[in-house]
Amino acid sequence: MELKKIQSPYLIVPGNHDSRHEGYKKFEEFFGKRFFVKEMEDYRFIGLDSSEPDIDEGRIGRAQLEWLQQHLSPQSVVFLHHHLVPIPYTGRERNVLVDAGEALKILDMHRVPLVLSGHKHVPWVWKVNNTVVSTAGTVSCERTGSNQSFDIIELNEKKVVVEKVSIKTKNKQKYEVEI
């Protein structure tokens, strides 16, 4: 498996394609829990499962939202597959989380500094109140053309710096957001 070649810590949450045809069961068998808390250095990383079997739309759900509230702190970084806010240049916004409003309220109440997601393969950064919401491009999907990219993120108690790096052009866009 290619992931075993990665030498630094990594965390994985399922996306909509991972949950197809009961894939969510295989996900746990191969990668571990679909939502979890992992303490690393000064931060608490909280992975959420926003996937629904056999559909593209995402939802966190009441039970997982309650679980999330119990584990959040101002040092939390939350990540999930689906978007909390619409992403420009991606067409109709039917794939924003069904319960995005509830999730955003909880994240804001707990002053979560950073939320990471993907799904539409278009890199973008939003600041919603005191939370930076960053969506990744993609490294492996070539059909998105110029959106092949990865993020380098720096986080401290005063600001979040998200650097989006294009794989093809090597261009970099840096976003610094005070929190």
VMD Tcl script that builds the backbone (N, CA, C; Angstrom):
set m [mol new atoms 537]
animate dup $m
set s [atomselect $m all]
$s set {name element resname resid chain x y z} {
  {N N MET 1 A 0.838 -1.176 0.000}
  {CA C MET 1 A 0.000 0.000 0.000}
  {C C MET 1 A 0.888 1.246 0.000}
  {N N GLU 2 A 0.537 2.211 -0.822}
  {CA C GLU 2 A 1.317 3.439 -0.967}
  {C C GLU 2 A 1.388 4.256 0.317}
  {N N LEU 3 A 0.322 4.265 1.112}
  {CA C LEU 3 A 0.314 5.067 2.338}
  {C C LEU 3 A 1.407 4.639 3.314}
  {N N LYS 4 A 1.783 3.385 3.293}
  {CA C LYS 4 A 2.819 2.907 4.212}
  {C C LYS 4 A 4.178 3.527 3.911}
  {N N LYS 5 A 4.334 4.092 2.713}
  {CA C LYS 5 A 5.583 4.746 2.336}
  {C C LYS 5 A 5.707 6.147 2.930}
  {N N ILE 6 A 4.589 6.715 3.386}
  {CA C ILE 6 A 4.616 8.053 3.973}
  {C C ILE 6 A 5.261 7.975 5.352}
  {N N GLN 7 A 6.281 8.791 5.575}
  {CA C GLN 7 A 7.048 8.693 6.803}
  {C C GLN 7 A 6.606 9.645 7.903}
  {N N SER 8 A 5.725 10.582 7.599}
  {CA C SER 8 A 5.240 11.489 8.627}
  {C C SER 8 A 3.813 11.105 9.013}
  {N N PRO 9 A 3.333 11.616 10.140}
  {CA C PRO 9 A 1.967 11.272 10.549}
  {C C PRO 9 A 0.946 11.764 9.522}
  {N N TYR 10 A -0.103 11.007 9.340}
  {CA C TYR 10 A -1.192 11.424 8.459}
  {C C TYR 10 A -2.509 10.947 9.041}
  {N N LEU 11 A -3.559 11.663 8.681}
  {CA C LEU 11 A -4.900 11.352 9.167}
  {C C LEU 11 A -5.819 11.271 7.950}
  {N N ILE 12 A -6.776 10.364 7.978}
  {CA C ILE 12 A -7.637 10.122 6.825}
  {C C ILE 12 A -9.098 10.100 7.257}
  {N N VAL 13 A -9.942 10.803 6.483}
  {CA C VAL 13 A -11.395 10.710 6.640}
  {C C VAL 13 A -11.978 10.270 5.301}
  {N N PRO 14 A -13.117 9.575 5.323}
  {CA C PRO 14 A -13.693 9.096 4.061}
  {C C PRO 14 A -14.378 10.203 3.271}
  {N N GLY 15 A -14.356 10.042 1.950}
  {CA C GLY 15 A -15.088 10.916 1.048}
  {C C GLY 15 A -16.259 10.165 0.445}
  {N N ASN 16 A -16.994 10.848 -0.429}
  {CA C ASN 16 A -18.191 10.228 -0.997}
  {C C ASN 16 A -17.877 8.956 -1.785}
  {N N HIS 17 A -16.764 8.883 -2.482}
  {CA C HIS 17 A -16.449 7.667 -3.237}
  {C C HIS 17 A -16.014 6.528 -2.325}
  {N N ASP 18 A -15.493 6.845 -1.160}
  {CA C ASP 18 A -15.096 5.808 -0.207}
  {C C ASP 18 A -16.293 5.087 0.388}
  {N N SER 19 A -17.445 5.734 0.397}
  {CA C SER 19 A -18.626 5.149 1.033}
  {C C SER 19 A -19.528 4.384 0.062}
  {N N ARG 20 A -19.200 4.386 -1.200}
  {CA C ARG 20 A -20.024 3.682 -2.186}
  {C C ARG 20 A -19.983 2.169 -1.959}
  {N N HIS 21 A -21.098 1.513 -2.258}
  {CA C HIS 21 A -21.192 0.049 -2.209}
  {C C HIS 21 A -20.663 -0.520 -0.891}
  {N N GLU 22 A -21.093 0.066 0.207}
  {CA C GLU 22 A -20.676 -0.319 1.553}
  {C C GLU 22 A -19.178 -0.131 1.792}
  {N N GLY 23 A -18.580 0.782 1.028}
  {CA C GLY 23 A -17.159 1.072 1.193}
  {C C GLY 23 A -16.820 1.621 2.561}
  {N N TYR 24 A -17.807 2.242 3.225}
  {CA C TYR 24 A -17.554 2.770 4.565}
  {C C TYR 24 A -17.138 1.651 5.517}
  {N N LYS 25 A -17.623 0.438 5.278}
  {CA C LYS 25 A -17.201 -0.702 6.120}
  {C C LYS 25 A -15.750 -1.064 5.818}
  {N N LYS 26 A -15.386 -1.074 4.539}
  {CA C LYS 26 A -14.002 -1.381 4.145}
  {C C LYS 26 A -13.052 -0.280 4.617}
  {N N PHE 27 A -13.540 0.966 4.607}
  {CA C PHE 27 A -12.711 2.079 5.069}
  {C C PHE 27 A -12.212 1.806 6.479}
  {N N GLU 28 A -13.118 1.422 7.371}
  {CA C GLU 28 A -12.715 1.156 8.757}
  {C C GLU 28 A -11.770 -0.035 8.851}
  {N N GLU 29 A -11.976 -1.017 8.011}
  {CA C GLU 29 A -11.109 -2.194 8.018}
  {C C GLU 29 A -9.679 -1.827 7.619}
  {N N PHE 30 A -9.525 -0.953 6.615}
  {CA C PHE 30 A -8.197 -0.630 6.096}
  {C C PHE 30 A -7.553 0.598 6.727}
  {N N PHE 31 A -8.362 1.599 7.111}
  {CA C PHE 31 A -7.798 2.868 7.572}
  {C C PHE 31 A -8.107 3.214 9.015}
  {N N GLY 32 A -9.108 2.606 9.613}
  {CA C GLY 32 A -9.469 2.923 10.983}
  {C C GLY 32 A -10.802 3.644 11.064}
  {N N LYS 33 A -11.048 4.240 12.201}
  {CA C LYS 33 A -12.342 4.889 12.448}
  {C C LYS 33 A -12.631 5.971 11.420}
  {N N ARG 34 A -13.923 6.165 11.120}
  {CA C ARG 34 A -14.348 7.156 10.134}
  {C C ARG 34 A -14.402 8.560 10.730}
  {N N PHE 35 A -14.529 8.677 12.045}
  {CA C PHE 35 A -14.391 9.974 12.724}
  {C C PHE 35 A -13.664 9.717 14.033}
  {N N PHE 36 A -12.830 10.691 14.425}
  {CA C PHE 36 A -11.906 10.438 15.534}
  {C C PHE 36 A -11.295 11.738 16.041}
  {N N VAL 37 A -10.603 11.625 17.163}
  {CA C VAL 37 A -9.806 12.721 17.738}
  {C C VAL 37 A -8.383 12.214 17.864}
  {N N LYS 38 A -7.430 13.042 17.454}
  {CA C LYS 38 A -6.015 12.691 17.560}
  {C C LYS 38 A -5.256 13.907 18.075}
  {N N GLU 39 A -4.589 13.740 19.204}
  {CA C GLU 39 A -3.781 14.824 19.777}
  {C C GLU 39 A -2.386 14.745 19.171}
  {N N MET 40 A -1.925 15.871 18.611}
  {CA C MET 40 A -0.563 15.945 18.067}
  {C C MET 40 A -0.009 17.326 18.370}
  {N N GLU 41 A 1.157 17.341 18.994}
  {CA C GLU 41 A 1.800 18.577 19.413}
  {C C GLU 41 A 0.820 19.409 20.232}
  {N N ASP 42 A 0.565 20.652 19.835}
  {CA C ASP 42 A -0.310 21.526 20.628}
  {C C ASP 42 A -1.750 21.527 20.149}
  {N N TYR 43 A -2.095 20.656 19.211}
  {CA C TYR 43 A -3.424 20.708 18.601}
  {C C TYR 43 A -4.184 19.402 18.724}
  {N N ARG 44 A -5.480 19.540 18.673}
  {CA C ARG 44 A -6.396 18.396 18.672}
  {C C ARG 44 A -6.987 18.324 17.261}
  {N N PHE 45 A -6.686 17.260 16.548}
  {CA C PHE 45 A -7.203 17.066 15.194}
  {C C PHE 45 A -8.461 16.210 15.275}
  {N N ILE 46 A -9.534 16.748 14.715}
  {CA C ILE 46 A -10.818 16.057 14.770}
  {C C ILE 46 A -11.255 15.757 13.345}
  {N N GLY 47 A -11.300 14.486 13.023}
  {CA C GLY 47 A -11.744 14.045 11.702}
  {C C GLY 47 A -13.207 13.658 11.752}
  {N N LEU 48 A -13.982 14.154 10.796}
  {CA C LEU 48 A -15.415 13.863 10.721}
  {C C LEU 48 A -15.729 13.077 9.461}
  {N N ASP 49 A -16.719 12.232 9.540}
  {CA C ASP 49 A -17.199 11.496 8.363}
  {C C ASP 49 A -18.450 12.201 7.846}
  {N N SER 50 A -18.302 12.911 6.741}
  {CA C SER 50 A -19.441 13.611 6.137}
  {C C SER 50 A -20.033 12.823 4.972}
  {N N SER 51 A -19.527 11.635 4.720}
  {CA C SER 51 A -20.003 10.850 3.573}
  {C C SER 51 A -21.294 10.116 3.900}
  {N N GLU 52 A -22.082 9.898 2.862}
  {CA C GLU 52 A -23.308 9.111 2.955}
  {C C GLU 52 A -23.197 7.999 1.909}
  {N N PRO 53 A -23.516 6.776 2.253}
  {CA C PRO 53 A -23.384 5.688 1.290}
  {C C PRO 53 A -24.154 5.949 -0.006}
  {N N ASP 54 A -23.455 5.811 -1.123}
  {CA C ASP 54 A -24.011 5.835 -2.474}
  {C C ASP 54 A -24.596 7.157 -2.929}
  {N N ILE 55 A -24.302 8.268 -2.257}
  {CA C ILE 55 A -24.727 9.579 -2.763}
  {C C ILE 55 A -23.569 10.566 -2.616}
  {N N ASP 56 A -23.607 11.626 -3.423}
  {CA C ASP 56 A -22.544 12.626 -3.381}
  {C C ASP 56 A -22.722 13.639 -2.254}
  {N N GLU 57 A -23.966 13.872 -1.838}
  {CA C GLU 57 A -24.228 14.853 -0.803}
  {C C GLU 57 A -23.644 14.399 0.537}
  {N N GLY 58 A -23.305 15.378 1.347}
  {CA C GLY 58 A -22.726 15.068 2.640}
  {C C GLY 58 A -23.562 15.572 3.792}
  {N N ARG 59 A -23.343 14.950 4.938}
  {CA C ARG 59 A -24.014 15.355 6.174}
  {C C ARG 59 A -23.153 14.847 7.328}
  {N N ILE 60 A -23.166 15.618 8.399}
  {CA C ILE 60 A -22.476 15.166 9.606}
  {C C ILE 60 A -23.454 14.387 10.478}
  {N N GLY 61 A -24.663 14.878 10.613}
  {CA C GLY 61 A -25.682 14.178 11.389}
  {C C GLY 61 A -25.694 14.589 12.846}
  {N N ARG 62 A -26.858 14.445 13.468}
  {CA C ARG 62 A -27.032 14.882 14.861}
  {C C ARG 62 A -26.089 14.200 15.829}
  {N N ALA 63 A -25.965 12.893 15.719}
  {CA C ALA 63 A -25.127 12.159 16.677}
  {C C ALA 63 A -23.667 12.601 16.577}
  {N N GLN 64 A -23.155 12.748 15.358}
  {CA C GLN 64 A -21.763 13.143 15.200}
  {C C GLN 64 A -21.555 14.612 15.589}
  {N N LEU 65 A -22.553 15.475 15.353}
  {CA C LEU 65 A -22.453 16.873 15.788}
  {C C LEU 65 A -22.382 16.963 17.314}
  {N N GLU 66 A -23.181 16.137 18.013}
  {CA C GLU 66 A -23.113 16.107 19.479}
  {C C GLU 66 A -21.745 15.618 19.941}
  {N N TRP 67 A -21.241 14.574 19.289}
  {CA C TRP 67 A -19.917 14.045 19.595}
  {C C TRP 67 A -18.862 15.125 19.377}
  {N N LEU 68 A -18.984 15.859 18.258}
  {CA C LEU 68 A -18.037 16.927 17.942}
  {C C LEU 68 A -18.000 17.980 19.049}
  {N N GLN 69 A -19.156 18.417 19.506}
  {CA C GLN 69 A -19.218 19.437 20.572}
  {C C GLN 69 A -18.480 19.002 21.822}
  {N N GLN 70 A -18.531 17.731 22.132}
  {CA C GLN 70 A -17.874 17.223 23.336}
  {C C GLN 70 A -16.351 17.221 23.215}
  {N N HIS 71 A -15.833 17.250 22.001}
  {CA C HIS 71 A -14.392 17.122 21.796}
  {C C HIS 71 A -13.698 18.402 21.336}
  {N N LEU 72 A -14.452 19.455 21.060}
  {CA C LEU 72 A -13.859 20.682 20.530}
  {C C LEU 72 A -13.171 21.511 21.604}
  {N N SER 73 A -12.126 22.215 21.165}
  {CA C SER 73 A -11.438 23.194 21.990}
  {C C SER 73 A -10.898 24.265 21.042}
  {N N PRO 74 A -10.440 25.398 21.575}
  {CA C PRO 74 A -9.852 26.417 20.691}
  {C C PRO 74 A -8.556 25.957 20.007}
  {N N GLN 75 A -8.023 24.826 20.409}
  {CA C GLN 75 A -6.833 24.276 19.754}
  {C C GLN 75 A -7.199 23.157 18.773}
  {N N SER 76 A -8.457 23.097 18.374}
  {CA C SER 76 A -8.917 22.041 17.466}
  {C C SER 76 A -8.725 22.437 16.012}
  {N N VAL 77 A -8.329 21.475 15.212}
  {CA C VAL 77 A -8.343 21.581 13.763}
  {C C VAL 77 A -9.311 20.496 13.303}
  {N N VAL 78 A -10.347 20.899 12.577}
  {CA C VAL 78 A -11.381 19.957 12.147}
  {C C VAL 78 A -11.223 19.717 10.658}
  {N N PHE 79 A -11.350 18.469 10.244}
  {CA C PHE 79 A -11.309 18.189 8.819}
  {C C PHE 79 A -12.350 17.148 8.443}
  {N N LEU 80 A -12.879 17.323 7.244}
  {CA C LEU 80 A -13.932 16.474 6.705}
  {C C LEU 80 A -13.871 16.568 5.189}
  {N N HIS 81 A -14.643 15.751 4.513}
  {CA C HIS 81 A -14.585 15.733 3.056}
  {C C HIS 81 A -15.399 16.846 2.415}
  {N N HIS 82 A -16.647 16.999 2.791}
  {CA C HIS 82 A -17.557 17.946 2.142}
  {C C HIS 82 A -17.359 19.376 2.627}
  {N N HIS 83 A -17.808 20.327 1.802}
  {CA C HIS 83 A -17.649 21.752 2.084}
  {C C HIS 83 A -18.672 22.265 3.091}
  {N N LEU 84 A -18.238 23.214 3.893}
  {CA C LEU 84 A -19.147 23.919 4.798}
  {C C LEU 84 A -19.742 25.152 4.137}
  {N N VAL 85 A -19.030 25.711 3.160}
  {CA C VAL 85 A -19.498 26.888 2.424}
  {C C VAL 85 A -19.288 26.634 0.934}
  {N N PRO 86 A -20.071 27.288 0.072}
  {CA C PRO 86 A -19.910 27.096 -1.371}
  {C C PRO 86 A -18.517 27.515 -1.854}
  {N N ILE 87 A -18.052 26.849 -2.897}
  {CA C ILE 87 A -16.746 27.115 -3.480}
  {C C ILE 87 A -16.954 27.710 -4.876}
  {N N PRO 88 A -16.384 28.879 -5.147}
  {CA C PRO 88 A -16.541 29.473 -6.474}
  {C C PRO 88 A -15.995 28.566 -7.585}
  {N N TYR 89 A -16.563 28.702 -8.761}
  {CA C TYR 89 A -16.117 27.999 -9.970}
  {C C TYR 89 A -16.364 26.495 -9.931}
  {N N THR 90 A -17.308 26.058 -9.119}
  {CA C THR 90 A -17.573 24.617 -9.050}
  {C C THR 90 A -18.986 24.264 -9.508}
  {N N GLY 91 A -19.692 25.197 -10.101}
  {CA C GLY 91 A -21.043 24.893 -10.568}
  {C C GLY 91 A -22.050 24.975 -9.441}
  {N N ARG 92 A -23.151 24.291 -9.615}
  {CA C ARG 92 A -24.207 24.325 -8.601}
  {C C ARG 92 A -23.673 23.825 -7.266}
  {N N GLU 93 A -24.125 24.435 -6.223}
  {CA C GLU 93 A -23.619 24.096 -4.887}
  {C C GLU 93 A -24.519 23.099 -4.176}
  {N N ARG 94 A -24.732 21.973 -4.797}
  {CA C ARG 94 A -25.568 20.959 -4.176}
  {C C ARG 94 A -24.784 20.027 -3.264}
  {N N ASN 95 A -23.481 20.215 -3.177}
  {CA C ASN 95 A -22.680 19.319 -2.363}
  {C C ASN 95 A -22.115 19.953 -1.100}
  {N N VAL 96 A -22.637 21.114 -0.721}
  {CA C VAL 96 A -22.313 21.659 0.594}
  {C C VAL 96 A -23.063 20.791 1.601}
  {N N LEU 97 A -22.499 20.602 2.764}
  {CA C LEU 97 A -23.146 19.771 3.786}
  {C C LEU 97 A -24.604 20.158 4.002}
  {N N VAL 98 A -25.451 19.171 4.116}
  {CA C VAL 98 A -26.863 19.406 4.407}
  {C C VAL 98 A -27.009 20.146 5.733}
  {N N ASP 99 A -26.188 19.814 6.702}
  {CA C ASP 99 A -26.258 20.437 8.027}
  {C C ASP 99 A -25.090 21.405 8.276}
  {N N ALA 100 A -24.677 22.108 7.225}
  {CA C ALA 100 A -23.545 23.038 7.333}
  {C C ALA 100 A -23.804 24.149 8.339}
  {N N GLY 101 A -25.028 24.666 8.387}
  {CA C GLY 101 A -25.338 25.744 9.330}
  {C C GLY 101 A -25.118 25.330 10.765}
  {N N GLU 102 A -25.587 24.150 11.120}
  {CA C GLU 102 A -25.401 23.652 12.486}
  {C C GLU 102 A -23.918 23.453 12.785}
  {N N ALA 103 A -23.182 22.896 11.823}
  {CA C ALA 103 A -21.755 22.666 12.025}
  {C C ALA 103 A -21.010 23.989 12.205}
  {N N LEU 104 A -21.303 24.976 11.352}
  {CA C LEU 104 A -20.642 26.279 11.463}
  {C C LEU 104 A -20.929 26.942 12.805}
  {N N LYS 105 A -22.151 26.828 13.286}
  {CA C LYS 105 A -22.497 27.413 14.582}
  {C C LYS 105 A -21.668 26.782 15.698}
  {N N ILE 106 A -21.558 25.463 15.693}
  {CA C ILE 106 A -20.783 24.753 16.723}
  {C C ILE 106 A -19.306 25.142 16.644}
  {N N LEU 107 A -18.752 25.179 15.436}
  {CA C LEU 107 A -17.341 25.540 15.257}
  {C C LEU 107 A -17.079 26.967 15.740}
  {N N ASP 108 A -18.009 27.871 15.440}
  {CA C ASP 108 A -17.875 29.260 15.867}
  {C C ASP 108 A -17.975 29.385 17.390}
  {N N MET 109 A -18.929 28.690 17.994}
  {CA C MET 109 A -19.104 28.728 19.455}
  {C C MET 109 A -17.831 28.292 20.178}
  {N N HIS 110 A -17.120 27.333 19.605}
  {CA C HIS 110 A -15.913 26.794 20.240}
  {C C HIS 110 A -14.629 27.446 19.723}
  {N N ARG 111 A -14.793 28.484 18.891}
  {CA C ARG 111 A -13.669 29.256 18.366}
  {C C ARG 111 A -12.618 28.381 17.694}
  {N N VAL 112 A -13.073 27.442 16.881}
  {CA C VAL 112 A -12.164 26.559 16.142}
  {C C VAL 112 A -11.431 27.400 15.092}
  {N N PRO 113 A -10.091 27.377 15.097}
  {CA C PRO 113 A -9.353 28.252 14.180}
  {C C PRO 113 A -9.284 27.781 12.731}
  {N N LEU 114 A -9.397 26.458 12.485}
  {CA C LEU 114 A -9.152 25.956 11.137}
  {C C LEU 114 A -10.012 24.737 10.826}
  {N N VAL 115 A -10.639 24.759 9.638}
  {CA C VAL 115 A -11.399 23.623 9.120}
  {C C VAL 115 A -10.868 23.322 7.719}
  {N N LEU 116 A -10.576 22.046 7.455}
  {CA C LEU 116 A -10.042 21.607 6.168}
  {C C LEU 116 A -11.036 20.674 5.483}
  {N N SER 117 A -11.195 20.842 4.173}
  {CA C SER 117 A -12.072 19.944 3.414}
  {C C SER 117 A -11.573 19.824 1.983}
  {N N GLY 118 A -12.316 19.089 1.167}
  {CA C GLY 118 A -11.915 18.865 -0.222}
  {C C GLY 118 A -13.107 18.803 -1.143}
  {N N HIS 119 A -13.529 17.632 -1.512}
  {CA C HIS 119 A -14.692 17.264 -2.319}
  {C C HIS 119 A -14.697 17.788 -3.752}
  {N N LYS 120 A -14.757 19.074 -3.985}
  {CA C LYS 120 A -14.890 19.598 -5.346}
  {C C LYS 120 A -13.550 19.774 -6.061}
  {N N HIS 121 A -12.442 19.527 -5.398}
  {CA C HIS 121 A -11.109 19.580 -6.010}
  {C C HIS 121 A -10.703 20.974 -6.461}
  {N N VAL 122 A -11.305 22.015 -5.886}
  {CA C VAL 122 A -10.967 23.393 -6.239}
  {C C VAL 122 A -10.436 24.084 -4.984}
  {N N PRO 123 A -9.189 24.559 -5.031}
  {CA C PRO 123 A -8.617 25.201 -3.843}
  {C C PRO 123 A -9.249 26.559 -3.571}
  {N N TRP 124 A -9.559 26.798 -2.303}
  {CA C TRP 124 A -10.160 28.073 -1.913}
  {C C TRP 124 A -9.978 28.277 -0.415}
  {N N VAL 125 A -9.989 29.529 0.034}
  {CA C VAL 125 A -9.896 29.845 1.459}
  {C C VAL 125 A -10.968 30.878 1.794}
  {N N TRP 126 A -11.713 30.612 2.871}
  {CA C TRP 126 A -12.700 31.551 3.404}
  {C C TRP 126 A -12.355 31.813 4.863}
  {N N LYS 127 A -12.746 32.991 5.354}
  {CA C LYS 127 A -12.742 33.240 6.792}
  {C C LYS 127 A -14.192 33.448 7.191}
  {N N VAL 128 A -14.681 32.597 8.067}
  {CA C VAL 128 A -16.048 32.686 8.559}
  {C C VAL 128 A -15.948 33.003 10.049}
  {N N ASN 129 A -16.273 34.249 10.400}
  {CA C ASN 129 A -16.069 34.762 11.757}
  {C C ASN 129 A -14.605 34.570 12.129}
  {N N ASN 130 A -14.289 33.734 13.105}
  {CA C ASN 130 A -12.896 33.535 13.508}
  {C C ASN 130 A -12.343 32.183 13.059}
  {N N THR 131 A -12.990 31.568 12.094}
  {CA C THR 131 A -12.553 30.261 11.604}
  {C C THR 131 A -12.098 30.370 10.163}
  {N N VAL 132 A -10.919 29.851 9.865}
  {CA C VAL 132 A -10.445 29.761 8.490}
  {C C VAL 132 A -10.931 28.431 7.933}
  {N N VAL 133 A -11.601 28.487 6.787}
  {CA C VAL 133 A -12.127 27.295 6.123}
  {C C VAL 133 A -11.355 27.154 4.816}
  {N N SER 134 A -10.522 26.134 4.732}
  {CA C SER 134 A -9.675 25.936 3.561}
  {C C SER 134 A -10.060 24.655 2.842}
  {N N THR 135 A -10.297 24.773 1.547}
  {CA C THR 135 A -10.588 23.590 0.739}
  {C C THR 135 A -9.387 23.290 -0.137}
  {N N ALA 136 A -9.036 22.038 -0.182}
  {CA C ALA 136 A -7.874 21.612 -0.955}
  {C C ALA 136 A -8.242 21.437 -2.421}
  {N N GLY 137 A -7.243 21.541 -3.273}
  {CA C GLY 137 A -7.402 21.148 -4.666}
  {C C GLY 137 A -7.293 19.636 -4.714}
  {N N THR 138 A -6.485 19.131 -5.586}
  {CA C THR 138 A -6.255 17.691 -5.667}
  {C C THR 138 A -4.851 17.447 -6.178}
  {N N VAL 139 A -4.248 16.372 -5.749}
  {CA C VAL 139 A -2.933 16.025 -6.268}
  {C C VAL 139 A -3.072 15.012 -7.392}
  {N N SER 140 A -4.068 14.164 -7.323}
  {CA C SER 140 A -4.118 13.021 -8.230}
  {C C SER 140 A -5.128 13.109 -9.365}
  {N N CYS 141 A -6.133 13.948 -9.277}
  {CA C CYS 141 A -7.177 13.998 -10.297}
  {C C CYS 141 A -6.782 14.982 -11.397}
  {N N GLU 142 A -6.481 14.474 -12.574}
  {CA C GLU 142 A -6.022 15.320 -13.673}
  {C C GLU 142 A -7.165 16.033 -14.385}
  {N N ARG 143 A -8.400 15.597 -14.205}
  {CA C ARG 143 A -9.502 16.225 -14.935}
  {C C ARG 143 A -9.796 17.635 -14.457}
  {N N THR 144 A -9.228 18.039 -13.334}
  {CA C THR 144 A -9.444 19.404 -12.847}
  {C C THR 144 A -8.425 20.382 -13.416}
  {N N GLY 145 A -7.503 19.904 -14.216}
  {CA C GLY 145 A -6.543 20.787 -14.883}
  {C C GLY 145 A -5.672 21.552 -13.927}
  {N N SER 146 A -5.804 22.870 -13.945}
  {CA C SER 146 A -4.908 23.733 -13.179}
  {C C SER 146 A -5.144 23.672 -11.679}
  {N N ASN 147 A -6.159 22.944 -11.231}
  {CA C ASN 147 A -6.435 22.865 -9.805}
  {C C ASN 147 A -5.604 21.815 -9.084}
  {N N GLN 148 A -4.729 21.121 -9.787}
  {CA C GLN 148 A -3.876 20.157 -9.099}
  {C C GLN 148 A -2.938 20.932 -8.184}
  {N N SER 149 A -3.105 20.713 -6.897}
  {CA C SER 149 A -2.343 21.498 -5.937}
  {C C SER 149 A -2.304 20.794 -4.591}
  {N N PHE 150 A -1.508 21.348 -3.693}
  {CA C PHE 150 A -1.493 20.894 -2.311}
  {C C PHE 150 A -1.350 22.127 -1.430}
  {N N ASP 151 A -1.611 21.962 -0.153}
  {CA C ASP 151 A -1.569 23.073 0.801}
  {C C ASP 151 A -0.439 22.874 1.799}
  {N N ILE 152 A 0.177 23.965 2.149}
  {CA C ILE 152 A 1.110 24.009 3.274}
  {C C ILE 152 A 0.465 24.957 4.286}
  {N N ILE 153 A 0.260 24.475 5.502}
  {CA C ILE 153 A -0.482 25.255 6.490}
  {C C ILE 153 A 0.364 25.486 7.730}
  {N N GLU 154 A 0.393 26.733 8.164}
  {CA C GLU 154 A 1.026 27.107 9.421}
  {C C GLU 154 A -0.064 27.673 10.318}
  {N N LEU 155 A -0.047 27.268 11.567}
  {CA C LEU 155 A -1.082 27.685 12.497}
  {C C LEU 155 A -0.437 28.019 13.833}
  {N N ASN 156 A -0.793 29.188 14.365}
  {CA C ASN 156 A -0.396 29.512 15.727}
  {C C ASN 156 A -1.551 30.244 16.393}
  {N N GLU 157 A -1.356 30.713 17.611}
  {CA C GLU 157 A -2.475 31.301 18.364}
  {C C GLU 157 A -2.963 32.621 17.773}
  {N N LYS 158 A -2.215 33.234 16.858}
  {CA C LYS 158 A -2.602 34.533 16.302}
  {C C LYS 158 A -3.077 34.482 14.857}
  {N N LYS 159 A -2.575 33.532 14.078}
  {CA C LYS 159 A -2.944 33.524 12.665}
  {C C LYS 159 A -2.835 32.136 12.048}
  {N N VAL 160 A -3.514 32.005 10.902}
  {CA C VAL 160 A -3.432 30.815 10.064}
  {C C VAL 160 A -2.851 31.267 8.734}
  {N N VAL 161 A -1.828 30.566 8.267}
  {CA C VAL 161 A -1.253 30.836 6.954}
  {C C VAL 161 A -1.488 29.589 6.097}
  {N N VAL 162 A -2.198 29.789 4.990}
  {CA C VAL 162 A -2.456 28.689 4.058}
  {C C VAL 162 A -1.758 29.041 2.762}
  {N N GLU 163 A -0.840 28.181 2.343}
  {CA C GLU 163 A -0.154 28.373 1.070}
  {C C GLU 163 A -0.622 27.275 0.113}
  {N N LYS 164 A -1.246 27.689 -0.974}
  {CA C LYS 164 A -1.731 26.765 -1.990}
  {C C LYS 164 A -0.676 26.702 -3.090}
  {N N VAL 165 A -0.151 25.502 -3.355}
  {CA C VAL 165 A 0.940 25.323 -4.308}
  {C C VAL 165 A 0.440 24.513 -5.503}
  {N N SER 166 A 0.535 25.100 -6.704}
  {CA C SER 166 A 0.134 24.420 -7.931}
  {C C SER 166 A 1.195 23.396 -8.320}
  {N N ILE 167 A 0.767 22.192 -8.634}
  {CA C ILE 167 A 1.699 21.141 -9.022}
  {C C ILE 167 A 2.275 21.412 -10.411}
  {N N LYS 168 A 1.433 21.841 -11.345}
  {CA C LYS 168 A 1.879 22.031 -12.731}
  {C C LYS 168 A 2.702 23.299 -12.918}
  {N N THR 169 A 2.231 24.405 -12.362}
  {CA C THR 169 A 2.901 25.685 -12.625}
  {C C THR 169 A 3.902 26.066 -11.533}
  {N N LYS 170 A 3.851 25.409 -10.404}
  {CA C LYS 170 A 4.677 25.721 -9.233}
  {C C LYS 170 A 4.326 27.084 -8.637}
  {N N ASN 171 A 3.250 27.713 -9.134}
  {CA C ASN 171 A 2.792 28.976 -8.548}
  {C C ASN 171 A 2.312 28.733 -7.127}
  {N N LYS 172 A 2.468 29.758 -6.299}
  {CA C LYS 172 A 2.030 29.682 -4.912}
  {C C LYS 172 A 1.142 30.869 -4.610}
  {N N GLN 173 A 0.055 30.608 -3.881}
  {CA C GLN 173 A -0.796 31.673 -3.370}
  {C C GLN 173 A -0.810 31.528 -1.856}
  {N N LYS 174 A -0.512 32.610 -1.178}
  {CA C LYS 174 A -0.448 32.574 0.280}
  {C C LYS 174 A -1.581 33.408 0.851}
  {N N TYR 175 A -2.292 32.838 1.824}
  {CA C TYR 175 A -3.367 33.518 2.520}
  {C C TYR 175 A -2.996 33.575 3.992}
  {N N GLU 176 A -2.888 34.776 4.533}
  {CA C GLU 176 A -2.635 34.946 5.970}
  {C C GLU 176 A -3.892 35.506 6.594}
  {N N VAL 177 A -4.390 34.829 7.603}
  {CA C VAL 177 A -5.632 35.246 8.233}
  {C C VAL 177 A -5.411 35.335 9.743}
  {N N GLU 178 A -5.685 36.512 10.291}
  {CA C GLU 178 A -5.627 36.694 11.746}
  {C C GLU 178 A -6.823 35.984 12.377}
  {N N ILE 179 A -6.585 35.304 13.496}
  {CA C ILE 179 A -7.691 34.629 14.173}
  {C C ILE 179 A -7.864 35.173 15.582}
}
mol reanalyze $m
mol bondsrecalc $m
mol representation Tube
mol addrep $m
